[in-house]
Amino acid sequence: MSIPTNIVEGRGQKSGADFARFLGYALNSSSELEYHLIVARDIEIIGEGDFRALRDQIIEVRKMLYGLSKRVVSPARSSPAPNDVPTSS
């Protein structure tokens, strides 16, 4: 729950830099989650197959977060700042 919560909280910030900071928190949360999965596997709460499948999903989420973070901090990005609301013509 921490990963999406950090994304949502960051989206409500006033600047792209603040949003990027919260995306960093989300990335850190993904590392925490991976650690919890390692422990769950090691104490045999989950099996190796479930561990690998979940770890692969975490890796995909990290890739998405890195990509989003790069877009947010890029000065030539094409997307609006977090609190910019598009207006209809």
Summary of the structure (lengths in Angstrom):
residues: 89
radius of gyration: 16.1
end to end distance: 37.4
largest distance: 58.2
contacts: 222
relative contact order: 0.17
helix: 71%
strand: 0%
